[in-house]
Amino acid sequence: MAKGCKMTIIRLSHVLKKLCAKIVDPTTMVELKTNVVVTLVLLEKEFPPFFDTMTHLLVHLVEELEICGLVHRS
């Protein structure tokens, strides 16, 4: 696997880890938004058939996290 592919998958896993965390620092939301966009661009570059509208939903999930905050079922 090429280095670019590995780095793209690692970036995606970091974004998903931050998105699914139990505690989110509100001061890092701008950085998370930027990371999501850059990661999606890299995904589209490395895996062209992989990129579709469902992948684009990650951008909206980050926006919802910023607006609504965390939602956990206890």
N, CA, C and O atoms as a Tripos MOL2 file, in Angstrom:
@<TRIPOS>MOLECULE
protein
  296   295    74     0     0
PROTEIN
NO_CHARGES

@<TRIPOS>ATOM
      1 N           0.8530   -1.1820    0.0000 N.3       1 MET1
      2 CA          0.0000    0.0000    0.0000 C.3       1 MET1
      3 C           0.8970    1.2420    0.0000 C.2       1 MET1
      4 O           1.8810    1.3060    0.7360 O.2       1 MET1
      5 N           0.5560    2.1910   -0.8050 N.am      2 ALA2
      6 CA          1.3520    3.4060   -0.9260 C.3       2 ALA2
      7 C           1.2580    4.2560    0.3430 C.2       2 ALA2
      8 O           0.2890    4.1640    1.0960 O.2       2 ALA2
      9 N           2.2590    5.0670    0.5600 N.am      3 LYS3
     10 CA          2.3070    5.9080    1.7560 C.3       3 LYS3
     11 C           1.1230    6.8760    1.8000 C.2       3 LYS3
     12 O           0.5690    7.1200    2.8720 O.2       3 LYS3
     13 N           0.7240    7.4350    0.6390 N.am      4 GLY4
     14 CA         -0.4160    8.3480    0.5910 C.3       4 GLY4
     15 C          -1.7050    7.6880    1.0330 C.2       4 GLY4
     16 O          -2.5150    8.2930    1.7360 O.2       4 GLY4
     17 N          -1.8940    6.4330    0.6160 N.am      5 CYS5
     18 CA         -3.1010    5.6930    1.0210 C.3       5 CYS5
     19 C          -3.1200    5.4580    2.5300 C.2       5 CYS5
     20 O          -4.1490    5.6210    3.1850 O.2       5 CYS5
     21 N          -1.9770    5.0760    3.0610 N.am      6 LYS6
     22 CA         -1.8850    4.8270    4.5070 C.3       6 LYS6
     23 C          -2.1930    6.0950    5.3010 C.2       6 LYS6
     24 O          -2.9550    6.0670    6.2670 O.2       6 LYS6
     25 N          -1.5910    7.2020    4.8820 N.am      7 MET7
     26 CA         -1.7970    8.4590    5.6050 C.3       7 MET7
     27 C          -3.2590    8.9150    5.5240 C.2       7 MET7
     28 O          -3.7900    9.4730    6.4840 O.2       7 MET7
     29 N          -3.8990    8.6790    4.3880 N.am      8 THR8
     30 CA         -5.2990    9.0530    4.2390 C.3       8 THR8
     31 C          -6.1790    8.2480    5.1790 C.2       8 THR8
     32 O          -7.0750    8.8000    5.8180 O.2       8 THR8
     33 N          -5.9340    6.9620    5.2670 N.am      9 ILE9
     34 CA         -6.7230    6.1090    6.1670 C.3       9 ILE9
     35 C          -6.4630    6.4730    7.6190 C.2       9 ILE9
     36 O          -7.3900    6.4680    8.4300 O.2       9 ILE9
     37 N          -5.2310    6.7860    7.9590 N.am     10 ILE10
     38 CA         -4.9030    7.2080    9.3270 C.3      10 ILE10
     39 C          -5.6090    8.5170    9.6570 C.2      10 ILE10
     40 O          -6.1560    8.6650   10.7500 O.2      10 ILE10
     41 N          -5.6040    9.4760    8.7200 N.am     11 ARG11
     42 CA         -6.3050   10.7580    8.9470 C.3      11 ARG11
     43 C          -7.7980   10.5220    9.1570 C.2      11 ARG11
     44 O          -8.4110   11.1360   10.0300 O.2      11 ARG11
     45 N          -8.3800    9.6330    8.3550 N.am     12 LEU12
     46 CA         -9.8000    9.3300    8.4950 C.3      12 LEU12
     47 C         -10.0930    8.7120    9.8490 C.2      12 LEU12
     48 O         -11.1000    9.0450   10.4740 O.2      12 LEU12
     49 N          -9.2370    7.8230   10.3090 N.am     13 SER13
     50 CA         -9.4600    7.1990   11.6150 C.3      13 SER13
     51 C          -9.3400    8.2180   12.7480 C.2      13 SER13
     52 O         -10.0670    8.1220   13.7370 O.2      13 SER13
     53 N          -8.4390    9.1890   12.6220 N.am     14 HIS14
     54 CA         -8.3170   10.2320   13.6410 C.3      14 HIS14
     55 C          -9.5620   11.1200   13.6720 C.2      14 HIS14
     56 O         -10.0370   11.4970   14.7430 O.2      14 HIS14
     57 N         -10.0820   11.4490   12.4970 N.am     15 VAL15
     58 CA        -11.2930   12.2670   12.4290 C.3      15 VAL15
     59 C         -12.4640   11.5270   13.0600 C.2      15 VAL15
     60 O         -13.2140   12.1080   13.8440 O.2      15 VAL15
     61 N         -12.6250   10.2510   12.7250 N.am     16 LEU16
     62 CA        -13.7330    9.4720   13.2840 C.3      16 LEU16
     63 C         -13.5780    9.2820   14.7930 C.2      16 LEU16
     64 O         -14.5660    9.2710   15.5280 O.2      16 LEU16
     65 N         -12.3390    9.1340   15.2470 N.am     17 LYS17
     66 CA        -12.0950    8.9930   16.6890 C.3      17 LYS17
     67 C         -12.5220   10.2590   17.4250 C.2      17 LYS17
     68 O         -13.1610   10.1800   18.4740 O.2      17 LYS17
     69 N         -12.1750   11.4280   16.8810 N.am     18 LYS18
     70 CA        -12.5710   12.6890   17.5070 C.3      18 LYS18
     71 C         -14.0780   12.9000   17.4220 C.2      18 LYS18
     72 O         -14.6830   13.4510   18.3410 O.2      18 LYS18
     73 N         -14.6760   12.4690   16.3360 N.am     19 LEU19
     74 CA        -16.1120   12.6340   16.1440 C.3      19 LEU19
     75 C         -16.9120   11.7520   17.1000 C.2      19 LEU19
     76 O         -18.0040   12.1320   17.5210 O.2      19 LEU19
     77 N         -16.3880   10.5970   17.4410 N.am     20 CYS20
     78 CA        -17.1020    9.6410   18.2970 C.3      20 CYS20
     79 C         -16.6520    9.6820   19.7530 C.2      20 CYS20
     80 O         -17.0820    8.8480   20.5500 O.2      20 CYS20
     81 N         -15.8150   10.6120   20.1070 N.am     21 ALA21
     82 CA        -15.2950   10.6920   21.4760 C.3      21 ALA21
     83 C         -16.3940   11.0610   22.4710 C.2      21 ALA21
     84 O         -17.3810   11.6990   22.1060 O.2      21 ALA21
     85 N         -16.2190   10.6650   23.7030 N.am     22 LYS22
     86 CA        -17.1790   10.9990   24.7550 C.3      22 LYS22
     87 C         -17.0180   12.4340   25.2180 C.2      22 LYS22
     88 O         -17.9740   13.0430   25.6990 O.2      22 LYS22
     89 N         -15.8300   12.9760   25.0790 N.am     23 ILE23
     90 CA        -15.5610   14.3580   25.4780 C.3      23 ILE23
     91 C         -14.9510   15.0800   24.2760 C.2      23 ILE23
     92 O         -13.9790   14.6110   23.6830 O.2      23 ILE23
     93 N         -15.5370   16.2290   23.9260 N.am     24 VAL24
     94 CA        -15.0390   17.0120   22.7970 C.3      24 VAL24
     95 C         -14.7150   18.4110   23.2860 C.2      24 VAL24
     96 O         -15.5400   19.0630   23.9270 O.2      24 VAL24
     97 N         -13.5280   18.8610   22.9840 N.am     25 ASP25
     98 CA        -13.1020   20.2060   23.3430 C.3      25 ASP25
     99 C         -13.6620   21.1880   22.3100 C.2      25 ASP25
    100 O         -13.3060   21.1060   21.1350 O.2      25 ASP25
    101 N         -14.5310   22.1140   22.7270 N.am     26 PRO26
    102 CA        -15.1290   23.0450   21.7630 C.3      26 PRO26
    103 C         -14.1170   23.9440   21.0640 C.2      26 PRO26
    104 O         -14.3990   24.4670   19.9860 O.2      26 PRO26
    105 N         -12.9590   24.1280   21.6540 N.am     27 THR27
    106 CA        -11.9620   24.9890   21.0280 C.3      27 THR27
    107 C         -11.2870   24.3290   19.8360 C.2      27 THR27
    108 O         -10.6010   25.0020   19.0670 O.2      27 THR27
    109 N         -11.4680   23.0280   19.6690 N.am     28 THR28
    110 CA        -10.8370   22.3220   18.5540 C.3      28 THR28
    111 C         -11.8030   22.0670   17.3960 C.2      28 THR28
    112 O         -11.4620   21.3400   16.4630 O.2      28 THR28
    113 N         -12.9890   22.6470   17.4380 N.am     29 MET29
    114 CA        -13.9790   22.3950   16.3960 C.3      29 MET29
    115 C         -13.5420   22.9470   15.0380 C.2      29 MET29
    116 O         -13.7890   22.3110   14.0130 O.2      29 MET29
    117 N         -12.9120   24.0900   15.0090 N.am     30 VAL30
    118 CA        -12.4510   24.6570   13.7350 C.3      30 VAL30
    119 C         -11.3920   23.7460   13.1230 C.2      30 VAL30
    120 O         -11.3980   23.4950   11.9180 O.2      30 VAL30
    121 N         -10.4970   23.2610   13.9540 N.am     31 GLU31
    122 CA         -9.4540   22.3430   13.4800 C.3      31 GLU31
    123 C         -10.0760   21.0420   12.9610 C.2      31 GLU31
    124 O          -9.6350   20.5030   11.9470 O.2      31 GLU31
    125 N         -11.1010   20.5410   13.6590 N.am     32 LEU32
    126 CA        -11.7700   19.3140   13.2360 C.3      32 LEU32
    127 C         -12.4740   19.5130   11.8910 C.2      32 LEU32
    128 O         -12.4350   18.6330   11.0310 O.2      32 LEU32
    129 N         -13.1160   20.6690   11.7110 N.am     33 LYS33
    130 CA        -13.7640   20.9590   10.4260 C.3      33 LYS33
    131 C         -12.7410   20.9640    9.2930 C.2      33 LYS33
    132 O         -12.9850   20.3970    8.2280 O.2      33 LYS33
    133 N         -11.6050   21.6000    9.5260 N.am     34 THR34
    134 CA        -10.5530   21.6530    8.5150 C.3      34 THR34
    135 C         -10.0130   20.2650    8.2160 C.2      34 THR34
    136 O          -9.8080   19.9120    7.0550 O.2      34 THR34
    137 N          -9.7820   19.4730    9.2620 N.am     35 ASN35
    138 CA         -9.2690   18.1240    9.0770 C.3      35 ASN35
    139 C         -10.2440   17.2560    8.2850 C.2      35 ASN35
    140 O          -9.8190   16.4420    7.4650 O.2      35 ASN35
    141 N         -11.5400   17.4210    8.5180 N.am     36 VAL36
    142 CA        -12.5300   16.6380    7.7810 C.3      36 VAL36
    143 C         -12.4710   16.9770    6.3000 C.2      36 VAL36
    144 O         -12.4740   16.0820    5.4540 O.2      36 VAL36
    145 N         -12.4180   18.2530    5.9870 N.am     37 VAL37
    146 CA        -12.4020   18.6650    4.5830 C.3      37 VAL37
    147 C         -11.1350   18.1670    3.8850 C.2      37 VAL37
    148 O         -11.2030   17.6360    2.7770 O.2      37 VAL37
    149 N          -9.9950   18.3360    4.5270 N.am     38 VAL38
    150 CA         -8.7280   17.8850    3.9310 C.3      38 VAL38
    151 C          -8.7310   16.3670    3.7670 C.2      38 VAL38
    152 O          -8.2630   15.8500    2.7520 O.2      38 VAL38
    153 N          -9.2500   15.6640    4.7470 N.am     39 THR39
    154 CA         -9.3160   14.2000    4.6720 C.3      39 THR39
    155 C         -10.2180   13.7480    3.5340 C.2      39 THR39
    156 O          -9.8860   12.7950    2.8280 O.2      39 THR39
    157 N         -11.3440   14.4100    3.3470 N.am     40 LEU40
    158 CA        -12.2350   14.0440    2.2520 C.3      40 LEU40
    159 C         -11.5940   14.3100    0.8910 C.2      40 LEU40
    160 O         -11.7920   13.5460   -0.0530 O.2      40 LEU40
    161 N         -10.8330   15.3860    0.7940 N.am     41 VAL41
    162 CA        -10.1230   15.6650   -0.4600 C.3      41 VAL41
    163 C          -9.0930   14.5680   -0.7290 C.2      41 VAL41
    164 O          -8.9520   14.1050   -1.8610 O.2      41 VAL41
    165 N          -8.3780   14.1560    0.3130 N.am     42 LEU42
    166 CA         -7.3990   13.0830    0.1480 C.3      42 LEU42
    167 C          -8.0760   11.7600   -0.2080 C.2      42 LEU42
    168 O          -7.5580   10.9950   -1.0210 O.2      42 LEU42
    169 N          -9.2370   11.4910    0.4000 N.am     43 LEU43
    170 CA         -9.9810   10.2780    0.0540 C.3      43 LEU43
    171 C         -10.3920   10.2810   -1.4070 C.2      43 LEU43
    172 O         -10.2810    9.2670   -2.0960 O.2      43 LEU43
    173 N         -10.8590   11.4120   -1.8660 N.am     44 GLU44
    174 CA        -11.2740   11.5160   -3.2590 C.3      44 GLU44
    175 C         -10.0810   11.3400   -4.2000 C.2      44 GLU44
    176 O         -10.2130   10.7800   -5.2880 O.2      44 GLU44
    177 N          -8.9260   11.8220   -3.7690 N.am     45 LYS45
    178 CA         -7.7130   11.7090   -4.5880 C.3      45 LYS45
    179 C          -7.2020   10.2660   -4.6230 C.2      45 LYS45
    180 O          -6.8560    9.7550   -5.6890 O.2      45 LYS45
    181 N          -7.1530    9.6150   -3.4670 N.am     46 GLU46
    182 CA         -6.5780    8.2760   -3.3680 C.3      46 GLU46
    183 C          -7.5530    7.1710   -3.7880 C.2      46 GLU46
    184 O          -7.1430    6.1770   -4.3870 O.2      46 GLU46
    185 N          -8.8330    7.3420   -3.4770 N.am     47 PHE47
    186 CA         -9.8390    6.3190   -3.7570 C.3      47 PHE47
    187 C         -11.0180    6.9340   -4.5190 C.2      47 PHE47
    188 O         -12.0890    7.0980   -3.9360 O.2      47 PHE47
    189 N         -10.8570    7.2740   -5.7860 N.am     48 PRO48
    190 CA        -11.9350    7.9580   -6.5230 C.3      48 PRO48
    191 C         -13.2850    7.2340   -6.4910 C.2      48 PRO48
    192 O         -14.3030    7.9050   -6.3240 O.2      48 PRO48
    193 N         -13.3540    5.9140   -6.6390 N.am     49 PRO49
    194 CA        -14.6860    5.2910   -6.5970 C.3      49 PRO49
    195 C         -15.2870    5.2450   -5.1900 C.2      49 PRO49
    196 O         -16.4920    5.0470   -5.0320 O.2      49 PRO49
    197 N         -14.4380    5.4290   -4.1650 N.am     50 PHE50
    198 CA        -14.9050    5.3760   -2.7820 C.3      50 PHE50
    199 C         -15.7030    6.6160   -2.3970 C.2      50 PHE50
    200 O         -16.6040    6.5460   -1.5620 O.2      50 PHE50
    201 N         -15.3730    7.7360   -3.0020 N.am     51 PHE51
    202 CA        -15.9810    9.0040   -2.6110 C.3      51 PHE51
    203 C         -17.3860    9.1070   -3.1830 C.2      51 PHE51
    204 O         -17.5770    8.9880   -4.3930 O.2      51 PHE51
    205 N         -18.3730    9.3280   -2.3140 N.am     52 ASP52
    206 CA        -19.7480    9.5330   -2.7390 C.3      52 ASP52
    207 C         -20.4330   10.4760   -1.7510 C.2      52 ASP52
    208 O         -19.7780   11.0480   -0.8800 O.2      52 ASP52
    209 N         -21.7330   10.6340   -1.8820 N.am     53 THR53
    210 CA        -22.4480   11.5810   -1.0180 C.3      53 THR53
    211 C         -22.4530   11.1400    0.4420 C.2      53 THR53
    212 O         -22.5090   11.9880    1.3320 O.2      53 THR53
    213 N         -22.3960    9.8510    0.7080 N.am     54 MET54
    214 CA        -22.3770    9.3840    2.0960 C.3      54 MET54
    215 C         -21.0870    9.7910    2.7900 C.2      54 MET54
    216 O         -21.0960   10.0950    3.9820 O.2      54 MET54
    217 N         -19.9990    9.7990    2.0740 N.am     55 THR55
    218 CA        -18.7290   10.2270    2.6520 C.3      55 THR55
    219 C         -18.7800   11.7120    2.9880 C.2      55 THR55
    220 O         -18.2010   12.1520    3.9820 O.2      55 THR55
    221 N         -19.4690   12.4740    2.1630 N.am     56 HIS56
    222 CA        -19.6030   13.9130    2.3730 C.3      56 HIS56
    223 C         -20.3760   14.2230    3.6620 C.2      56 HIS56
    224 O         -20.2660   15.3280    4.1920 O.2      56 HIS56
    225 N         -21.1410   13.2800    4.1590 N.am     57 LEU57
    226 CA        -21.9020   13.5040    5.3880 C.3      57 LEU57
    227 C         -21.0180   13.7390    6.6040 C.2      57 LEU57
    228 O         -21.4830   14.2880    7.6030 O.2      57 LEU57
    229 N         -19.7680   13.3390    6.5410 N.am     58 LEU58
    230 CA        -18.8470   13.6080    7.6500 C.3      58 LEU58
    231 C         -18.7570   15.1040    7.9440 C.2      58 LEU58
    232 O         -18.6570   15.5020    9.1040 O.2      58 LEU58
    233 N         -18.7910   15.9250    6.9120 N.am     59 VAL59
    234 CA        -18.7380   17.3750    7.0990 C.3      59 VAL59
    235 C         -19.9370   17.8240    7.9210 C.2      59 VAL59
    236 O         -19.8030   18.6420    8.8310 O.2      59 VAL59
    237 N         -21.1000   17.2930    7.6010 N.am     60 HIS60
    238 CA        -22.3120   17.6890    8.3080 C.3      60 HIS60
    239 C         -22.3680   17.1280    9.7270 C.2      60 HIS60
    240 O         -22.9440   17.7560   10.6150 O.2      60 HIS60
    241 N         -21.7840   15.9700    9.9470 N.am     61 LEU61
    242 CA        -21.7370   15.4200   11.3020 C.3      61 LEU61
    243 C         -20.8990   16.2930   12.2220 C.2      61 LEU61
    244 O         -21.2350   16.4610   13.3940 O.2      61 LEU61
    245 N         -19.8190   16.8450   11.7060 N.am     62 VAL62
    246 CA        -18.9940   17.7480   12.5090 C.3      62 VAL62
    247 C         -19.7690   19.0290   12.8170 C.2      62 VAL62
    248 O         -19.7000   19.5430   13.9330 O.2      62 VAL62
    249 N         -20.5050   19.5420   11.8350 N.am     63 GLU63
    250 CA        -21.3250   20.7400   12.0690 C.3      63 GLU63
    251 C         -22.3960   20.4620   13.1220 C.2      63 GLU63
    252 O         -22.6400   21.2980   13.9930 O.2      63 GLU63
    253 N         -23.0360   19.2950   13.0490 N.am     64 GLU64
    254 CA        -24.0510   18.9290   14.0330 C.3      64 GLU64
    255 C         -23.4420   18.7870   15.4250 C.2      64 GLU64
    256 O         -24.0670   19.1570   16.4190 O.2      64 GLU64
    257 N         -22.2330   18.2540   15.4960 N.am     65 LEU65
    258 CA        -21.5470   18.1390   16.7800 C.3      65 LEU65
    259 C         -21.3150   19.5140   17.3880 C.2      65 LEU65
    260 O         -21.4720   19.7040   18.5940 O.2      65 LEU65
    261 N         -20.9420   20.4680   16.5480 N.am     66 GLU66
    262 CA        -20.6920   21.8220   17.0440 C.3      66 GLU66
    263 C         -22.0010   22.4930   17.4860 C.2      66 GLU66
    264 O         -22.0170   23.1950   18.4960 O.2      66 GLU66
    265 N         -23.0800   22.2880   16.7530 N.am     67 ILE67
    266 CA        -24.3560   22.9110   17.0690 C.3      67 ILE67
    267 C         -25.0390   22.2680   18.2620 C.2      67 ILE67
    268 O         -25.4620   22.9610   19.1880 O.2      67 ILE67
    269 N         -25.1490   20.9400   18.2440 N.am     68 CYS68
    270 CA        -25.9440   20.2250   19.2430 C.3      68 CYS68
    271 C         -25.1390   19.6960   20.4230 C.2      68 CYS68
    272 O         -25.6890   19.4580   21.4980 O.2      68 CYS68
    273 N         -23.8620   19.5150   20.2270 N.am     69 GLY69
    274 CA        -23.0530   18.9300   21.2810 C.3      69 GLY69
    275 C         -23.1330   17.4190   21.2400 C.2      69 GLY69
    276 O         -23.6430   16.8350   20.2840 O.2      69 GLY69
    277 N         -22.6270   16.7970   22.2810 N.am     70 LEU70
    278 CA        -22.5840   15.3400   22.3520 C.3      70 LEU70
    279 C         -23.9560   14.7660   22.6790 C.2      70 LEU70
    280 O         -24.7390   15.3680   23.4140 O.2      70 LEU70
    281 N         -24.2280   13.6070   22.1270 N.am     71 VAL71
    282 CA        -25.4710   12.8940   22.4250 C.3      71 VAL71
    283 C         -25.0980   11.4790   22.7850 C.2      71 VAL71
    284 O         -24.6090   10.7280   21.9410 O.2      71 VAL71
    285 N         -25.3260   11.1020   24.0430 N.am     72 HIS72
    286 CA        -25.0070    9.7460   24.5010 C.3      72 HIS72
    287 C         -26.2190    9.1640   25.1960 C.2      72 HIS72
    288 O         -26.9450    9.8470   25.9170 O.2      72 HIS72
    289 N         -26.4090    7.9010   24.9580 N.am     73 ARG73
    290 CA        -27.4770    7.1650   25.6180 C.3      73 ARG73
    291 C         -26.8890    6.4800   26.8390 C.2      73 ARG73
    292 O         -25.8620    5.8060   26.7510 O.2      73 ARG73
    293 N         -27.5430    6.6530   27.9720 N.am     74 SER74
    294 CA        -27.0150    6.0010   29.1790 C.3      74 SER74
    295 C         -27.8880    4.8800   29.6140 C.2      74 SER74
    296 O         -27.5950    4.2210   30.6120 O.2      74 SER74
@<TRIPOS>BOND
     1     1     2 1
     2     2     3 1
     3     3     4 2
     4     3     5 am
     5     5     6 1
     6     6     7 1
     7     7     8 2
     8     7     9 am
     9     9    10 1
    10    10    11 1
    11    11    12 2
    12    11    13 am
    13    13    14 1
    14    14    15 1
    15    15    16 2
    16    15    17 am
    17    17    18 1
    18    18    19 1
    19    19    20 2
    20    19    21 am
    21    21    22 1
    22    22    23 1
    23    23    24 2
    24    23    25 am
    25    25    26 1
    26    26    27 1
    27    27    28 2
    28    27    29 am
    29    29    30 1
    30    30    31 1
    31    31    32 2
    32    31    33 am
    33    33    34 1
    34    34    35 1
    35    35    36 2
    36    35    37 am
    37    37    38 1
    38    38    39 1
    39    39    40 2
    40    39    41 am
    41    41    42 1
    42    42    43 1
    43    43    44 2
    44    43    45 am
    45    45    46 1
    46    46    47 1
    47    47    48 2
    48    47    49 am
    49    49    50 1
    50    50    51 1
    51    51    52 2
    52    51    53 am
    53    53    54 1
    54    54    55 1
    55    55    56 2
    56    55    57 am
    57    57    58 1
    58    58    59 1
    59    59    60 2
    60    59    61 am
    61    61    62 1
    62    62    63 1
    63    63    64 2
    64    63    65 am
    65    65    66 1
    66    66    67 1
    67    67    68 2
    68    67    69 am
    69    69    70 1
    70    70    71 1
    71    71    72 2
    72    71    73 am
    73    73    74 1
    74    74    75 1
    75    75    76 2
    76    75    77 am
    77    77    78 1
    78    78    79 1
    79    79    80 2
    80    79    81 am
    81    81    82 1
    82    82    83 1
    83    83    84 2
    84    83    85 am
    85    85    86 1
    86    86    87 1
    87    87    88 2
    88    87    89 am
    89    89    90 1
    90    90    91 1
    91    91    92 2
    92    91    93 am
    93    93    94 1
    94    94    95 1
    95    95    96 2
    96    95    97 am
    97    97    98 1
    98    98    99 1
    99    99   100 2
   100    99   101 am
   101   101   102 1
   102   102   103 1
   103   103   104 2
   104   103   105 am
   105   105   106 1
   106   106   107 1
   107   107   108 2
   108   107   109 am
   109   109   110 1
   110   110   111 1
   111   111   112 2
   112   111   113 am
   113   113   114 1
   114   114   115 1
   115   115   116 2
   116   115   117 am
   117   117   118 1
   118   118   119 1
   119   119   120 2
   120   119   121 am
   121   121   122 1
   122   122   123 1
   123   123   124 2
   124   123   125 am
   125   125   126 1
   126   126   127 1
   127   127   128 2
   128   127   129 am
   129   129   130 1
   130   130   131 1
   131   131   132 2
   132   131   133 am
   133   133   134 1
   134   134   135 1
   135   135   136 2
   136   135   137 am
   137   137   138 1
   138   138   139 1
   139   139   140 2
   140   139   141 am
   141   141   142 1
   142   142   143 1
   143   143   144 2
   144   143   145 am
   145   145   146 1
   146   146   147 1
   147   147   148 2
   148   147   149 am
   149   149   150 1
   150   150   151 1
   151   151   152 2
   152   151   153 am
   153   153   154 1
   154   154   155 1
   155   155   156 2
   156   155   157 am
   157   157   158 1
   158   158   159 1
   159   159   160 2
   160   159   161 am
   161   161   162 1
   162   162   163 1
   163   163   164 2
   164   163   165 am
   165   165   166 1
   166   166   167 1
   167   167   168 2
   168   167   169 am
   169   169   170 1
   170   170   171 1
   171   171   172 2
   172   171   173 am
   173   173   174 1
   174   174   175 1
   175   175   176 2
   176   175   177 am
   177   177   178 1
   178   178   179 1
   179   179   180 2
   180   179   181 am
   181   181   182 1
   182   182   183 1
   183   183   184 2
   184   183   185 am
   185   185   186 1
   186   186   187 1
   187   187   188 2
   188   187   189 am
   189   189   190 1
   190   190   191 1
   191   191   192 2
   192   191   193 am
   193   193   194 1
   194   194   195 1
   195   195   196 2
   196   195   197 am
   197   197   198 1
   198   198   199 1
   199   199   200 2
   200   199   201 am
   201   201   202 1
   202   202   203 1
   203   203   204 2
   204   203   205 am
   205   205   206 1
   206   206   207 1
   207   207   208 2
   208   207   209 am
   209   209   210 1
   210   210   211 1
   211   211   212 2
   212   211   213 am
   213   213   214 1
   214   214   215 1
   215   215   216 2
   216   215   217 am
   217   217   218 1
   218   218   219 1
   219   219   220 2
   220   219   221 am
   221   221   222 1
   222   222   223 1
   223   223   224 2
   224   223   225 am
   225   225   226 1
   226   226   227 1
   227   227   228 2
   228   227   229 am
   229   229   230 1
   230   230   231 1
   231   231   232 2
   232   231   233 am
   233   233   234 1
   234   234   235 1
   235   235   236 2
   236   235   237 am
   237   237   238 1
   238   238   239 1
   239   239   240 2
   240   239   241 am
   241   241   242 1
   242   242   243 1
   243   243   244 2
   244   243   245 am
   245   245   246 1
   246   246   247 1
   247   247   248 2
   248   247   249 am
   249   249   250 1
   250   250   251 1
   251   251   252 2
   252   251   253 am
   253   253   254 1
   254   254   255 1
   255   255   256 2
   256   255   257 am
   257   257   258 1
   258   258   259 1
   259   259   260 2
   260   259   261 am
   261   261   262 1
   262   262   263 1
   263   263   264 2
   264   263   265 am
   265   265   266 1
   266   266   267 1
   267   267   268 2
   268   267   269 am
   269   269   270 1
   270   270   271 1
   271   271   272 2
   272   271   273 am
   273   273   274 1
   274   274   275 1
   275   275   276 2
   276   275   277 am
   277   277   278 1
   278   278   279 1
   279   279   280 2
   280   279   281 am
   281   281   282 1
   282   282   283 1
   283   283   284 2
   284   283   285 am
   285   285   286 1
   286   286   287 1
   287   287   288 2
   288   287   289 am
   289   289   290 1
   290   290   291 1
   291   291   292 2
   292   291   293 am
   293   293   294 1
   294   294   295 1
   295   295   296 2
@<TRIPOS>SUBSTRUCTURE
     1 MET1         2 RESIDUE 1 A MET
     2 ALA2         6 RESIDUE 1 A ALA
     3 LYS3        10 RESIDUE 1 A LYS
     4 GLY4        14 RESIDUE 1 A GLY
     5 CYS5        18 RESIDUE 1 A CYS
     6 LYS6        22 RESIDUE 1 A LYS
     7 MET7        26 RESIDUE 1 A MET
     8 THR8        30 RESIDUE 1 A THR
     9 ILE9        34 RESIDUE 1 A ILE
    10 ILE10       38 RESIDUE 1 A ILE
    11 ARG11       42 RESIDUE 1 A ARG
    12 LEU12       46 RESIDUE 1 A LEU
    13 SER13       50 RESIDUE 1 A SER
    14 HIS14       54 RESIDUE 1 A HIS
    15 VAL15       58 RESIDUE 1 A VAL
    16 LEU16       62 RESIDUE 1 A LEU
    17 LYS17       66 RESIDUE 1 A LYS
    18 LYS18       70 RESIDUE 1 A LYS
    19 LEU19       74 RESIDUE 1 A LEU
    20 CYS20       78 RESIDUE 1 A CYS
    21 ALA21       82 RESIDUE 1 A ALA
    22 LYS22       86 RESIDUE 1 A LYS
    23 ILE23       90 RESIDUE 1 A ILE
    24 VAL24       94 RESIDUE 1 A VAL
    25 ASP25       98 RESIDUE 1 A ASP
    26 PRO26      102 RESIDUE 1 A PRO
    27 THR27      106 RESIDUE 1 A THR
    28 THR28      110 RESIDUE 1 A THR
    29 MET29      114 RESIDUE 1 A MET
    30 VAL30      118 RESIDUE 1 A VAL
    31 GLU31      122 RESIDUE 1 A GLU
    32 LEU32      126 RESIDUE 1 A LEU
    33 LYS33      130 RESIDUE 1 A LYS
    34 THR34      134 RESIDUE 1 A THR
    35 ASN35      138 RESIDUE 1 A ASN
    36 VAL36      142 RESIDUE 1 A VAL
    37 VAL37      146 RESIDUE 1 A VAL
    38 VAL38      150 RESIDUE 1 A VAL
    39 THR39      154 RESIDUE 1 A THR
    40 LEU40      158 RESIDUE 1 A LEU
    41 VAL41      162 RESIDUE 1 A VAL
    42 LEU42      166 RESIDUE 1 A LEU
    43 LEU43      170 RESIDUE 1 A LEU
    44 GLU44      174 RESIDUE 1 A GLU
    45 LYS45      178 RESIDUE 1 A LYS
    46 GLU46      182 RESIDUE 1 A GLU
    47 PHE47      186 RESIDUE 1 A PHE
    48 PRO48      190 RESIDUE 1 A PRO
    49 PRO49      194 RESIDUE 1 A PRO
    50 PHE50      198 RESIDUE 1 A PHE
    51 PHE51      202 RESIDUE 1 A PHE
    52 ASP52      206 RESIDUE 1 A ASP
    53 THR53      210 RESIDUE 1 A THR
    54 MET54      214 RESIDUE 1 A MET
    55 THR55      218 RESIDUE 1 A THR
    56 HIS56      222 RESIDUE 1 A HIS
    57 LEU57      226 RESIDUE 1 A LEU
    58 LEU58      230 RESIDUE 1 A LEU
    59 VAL59      234 RESIDUE 1 A VAL
    60 HIS60      238 RESIDUE 1 A HIS
    61 LEU61      242 RESIDUE 1 A LEU
    62 VAL62      246 RESIDUE 1 A VAL
    63 GLU63      250 RESIDUE 1 A GLU
    64 GLU64      254 RESIDUE 1 A GLU
    65 LEU65      258 RESIDUE 1 A LEU
    66 GLU66      262 RESIDUE 1 A GLU
    67 ILE67      266 RESIDUE 1 A ILE
    68 CYS68      270 RESIDUE 1 A CYS
    69 GLY69      274 RESIDUE 1 A GLY
    70 LEU70      278 RESIDUE 1 A LEU
    71 VAL71      282 RESIDUE 1 A VAL
    72 HIS72      286 RESIDUE 1 A HIS
    73 ARG73      290 RESIDUE 1 A ARG
    74 SER74      294 RESIDUE 1 A SER
